[in-house]
Amino acid sequence: MSAKILDGREIALKLGAQIKKKVAQLKKQYGEPPRLASIFIGENPATKLYIASQQKVADGVGIEFQSCQFPNDISQKEVVERVDRLNRDSQVTGLILHFPLPDQINRSEILRHVNPLKDVDGLTPENAGQILLGRVRIGSCTAQAVMELIHATGVDLRGKEAVIVGHSELVGKPVGLMLLEHLATVTTCHIATNERGYLADHVKRAEVLVVAVGKPGLIQGDWIRPGAVVIDVGISRVNGRVVGDVEYEKAVQRAGYITPVPGGVGPLTVMMLMRNVVKAYKFQRTAED
């Protein structure tokens, strides 16, 4: 029996309609729409595609979009100065900084300069810390997309064996904390887990499996526990095809629910970004009021 496909595009469309309605209400109430400033450095083709997707979705829900591209040789000081200007610009609601960054740019230092109320990717120390305390004010867009897909299954997470493969600040760590808030039993695997040969053992236990590594076919299909919820965040291009971290053709025969790649987490991540922009707009206006 094949798994039920968790269609991120379908969920994103429903959320988009709600966000568009909310943006219209906020514009009517305050006289101007939210605005997203998207900051990227260099010429990374994948980043450019993601930014194009952001602009398309922002246009669709009524959020103004501002693209801020810098040359690859820009200095740390220049980036900080631009971030500070955007922080002071009352018309800019949210900032998102795209990775990877060139070697001369200190990621942590830049994030410390982003106003937490304008941090719409949930990566500033203050917003990341809110997740640890169980209060997600503005969280990682990808992590929230993962949770939205899990919730779409209707599965009760209480006591479930949840396994996360990958421990990044953007996905693995925040997803683990969010799952703990729902009283799931969470195991986080990483490169050292695989080095010791234990990855398969952990994956086979998982009733909820989240994989975010970026290594095609890392998770073999026959490792999937029958009936499991499988969320594949990984995305790679192999022989002209876009694939995930999970061996999909076999996994879909064992899982209860599974995300496709593409079409699963990706479309929903962009919509979570727009939802965070709306949240940031409301936080800022409430503070002003």
Summary of the structure (lengths in Angstrom):
residues: 289
radius of gyration: 19.2
end to end distance: 55.1
largest distance: 58.1
contacts: 977
relative contact order: 0.16
helix: 47%
strand: 17%
